[in-house]
């Protein structure tokens, strides 16, 4: 599974999504889109992205922390902890 996470500096949700990846045992590539050139590239590739983090799995845009957590629970990669 190829996972890319677009993040920005100081983002608490970005930290949480990386913790989720660690908990699930998945490696990922992080792209910090704080740099203007990377942010422009990110927004041109994913114009529907509105917030950070933004997770891409196997070329498929997933969304942010909530969408990624829901997917991981649904697929059984992690449990909800309830």
Protein Blocks (a to p, Z undefined) as FASTA:
>chain_A
ZZdddddehiaklmmmmmmmmmnopacddddfkbmklmmmmmmmmmmbmbdcdddeehia
fbdfklmmmmmmmnopacehZZ
